Amino acid sequence: MTLPLFTPLPEPFASLRNDLVHKDGPQISTMRNYRFAIALYPPEDEFHVRGHVQTLSRELMRDGWVVLAIDLYKLLLDRIRRHGDTWIRRVTDMERATSGQSHERAITYLQGKLAPMLEGPDGLAADCSRILREHAEHDPERASRTVALIGRAGALFPFLSSSALLRYLDGRTADIPVVLLYPGKRTGPTSLSYMGVLPASSDYRPRIYS
């Protein structure tokens, strides 16, 4: 039996790739000057999706693109580490104590500690923006053929608000197309449920590839 030389990209990544490399420039958004898109996938397919993203990245780089892989989980860990070991031990001990009382209280406690790192214009959106702007400044000639793939959103469940992340990132991308890899479920034309567990939010402007 003859094996194929490569495995074709499945949806939504095949359509995403075609729209990125369009002859008239990236076509991932239906709105002018809004270069965001969401690649939706079932949370249980996380590890398969990582392989598809690697294939997508290789194909784009083969066509002369620069792919910036932004790991939200790593960005959050970097922020936590900057607080120091004493802070980490104190928060960990308190989380254990509150979880002994109720799971909900522990989640609420952690939400309060993590929210300043995750949310708002100075949260993870600022870290993503910094990566994009630094790339555009250091390699301006290739910025027009660069795409950012933001992943590991599932690792931040249930604390991340993806719609807020994109909202605060808007206007701060150095005009680089941004694709958010979103583990969840689609419940309407613009409605997504984070991990298929949280109530669906319809506050999504980007094109959704699914």
N, C-alpha and C positions, 0 to 999 in steps of 0.2 A: 504494500500500500504506500502510495506517495503522500507524504505529509505536506501541508501548505508551508510556504516560506515564511509567512507571517499570519497572525490572527487579526482579521479586520476589527477595527474599533466598534464596540456596540454603541447603541444609543444610551444616554444622550451625547456621548463624547464624539461620535462621528459627525453629527450635525454641528456641534460646537466647533470642531476643528474646521469644517468647511466654511463656516461663517467668519472665523478668525482670519483665514487665509484668502478671503474673497478678493478678487482682482481690484475692487474699488475700495479696499480697506476693510477693517473689521466691521462686521454687520451684526454684532451680538446684541445690539439694542435697537429698539424701535424709536427711541428718542434721541434727538441730536444733542451732542455734547454730554451724553450720559452713557458712559462706556462700562456698564456693569451687566453681569449676567449671573444666573444661578444654575448650577448643574445639580439636579435633584436625584437622589438615589435612596433605596431602602437602607435603613441603618444596618440591617443584618448583612448587607453586601459590602461592608466597609473594607475588608481586606481584598476582595476582588476589585473594588473600585481603585484601590491604591495601585494595583497592577495596571488598570486601564489608564490611570493618570500618568504613570511612567511611560506607557506606550504613546499616549498623546504628546507628552513632553518630547520624547525622542523624535516623533514625526515633525513636530513644529520646529525643533532645533535643526533637523535635517533640511527644512525649508528656509533656514536662515533666521529663525526667530530666537529671541532670548526668553527663557521661561523662568520667572521668579516664583519659587515655591515658598509660600509663607505658612508657617506652622503656628496656628493659634495657641496650641498647647504649650509649645516651647516659649512663646512670647509671654504667656502667663507665668510659667515657671521662672523665667528670668526676672519678672517683676517681684514674685514672691521671694526669691533668693536675695534680692536687694534689701528686703526688710530685715534680714539677718536671722541667725539661728535662734536667738532669744524670742523673737516675735513668732517664728514658726512653731517653736515648742509650746508657747503660751496658747496659740490658736489651736494647735493640735490637741492639747490637753482639754481645752474648753469644749472642743467639738466632741471629744469622747464623752465628757461629762454630760453634755446636753443630749447626745444620742442615747444615753442610758435612760433618759427621761422620755424622749420621743424622737422619732426620726424627723418629724416635721420641724421640731425646734432646732435640731442640728442643722438642717438645711437652711432655715431662716438665719441662724447664726453665721454660717459660712457665707450666705448671700450678702450679709452686711459687711463682712470682712473683704470679700472679693469684689463687690460692686465698684468701689473706686478704681480698681485696677482694670476692670472690664468695660465699664460704661462711660458714656459721654465723650466729648471731643478729646479728652486727655487720657482715655482708656486705651484699649487695644487698637482702636482706630488710629491713634497717634503713632503707635509702633508700626502699623502697616503703612501709613503715610510716609514715615521716615524712610522705610526700606525703598519705597517707590521713588521718592524724591532723590535719595542718595544715588540710586541707579541712574536716574535721568541726568543728574549732574555729572556723574563720573563717566557716563557713556552716552552722551547726547545724540550721537549719530545713529545709535541703535535703538533709541527710546521708542521710535515710531514702529519698530518691529519687536516689541516686548509685550508679553502678557503676564499677569500675575495670577497664580492659582492659590487661593486661600483655602487651606484645609485644616483638618483635625478639629472641626467644630463639635463633633460628637463627644470628644474628650472633655468638653466644658459643660456638658449637660448636667443639670438643668439651668445653669447660671447665665449662659450667653443669650443675648438678644441679637440675632443675626440681622434683623431689619434695622435695628439701631446702629449696629456696626457699619452697615452700608450707608446709612443716612449721614453719620458723622464722618465717613470717609469721602463722601461726595464733595468734589471740588478740591480734593487734596491728593490726587493720584498722579500728578504730573502728566495727565492725559494718557496714562497707560491703561489699557483695558484690564478689567478685574473680573475674575470668575470666582464666585464663592461655591465651594463644594459642600452641598447641603444634605445632611442625612435627615430624612423626614418623609412626610406624606403630603401629597397635594389634595386639597379638599375643595378647590375652586380655581377659577382662572388665575387669580393672584393670591390665593390663600394657601399657606403652608403650615403644617404642624411639625414643630421641632421634635425630631426623633420619633414622630408618629405618636407621641404621648401627650405633649402639652396642647392646650387649646389652640386651634388654628388662628394665625394672624393673617389679615389681608393687607398688611402694611408693606407690601413688596412692589416696588416699581420696576425692577429689572426683568428682562426676559427670562423665563424659566424653561430650561431644557430638561425634559423628562422622558 
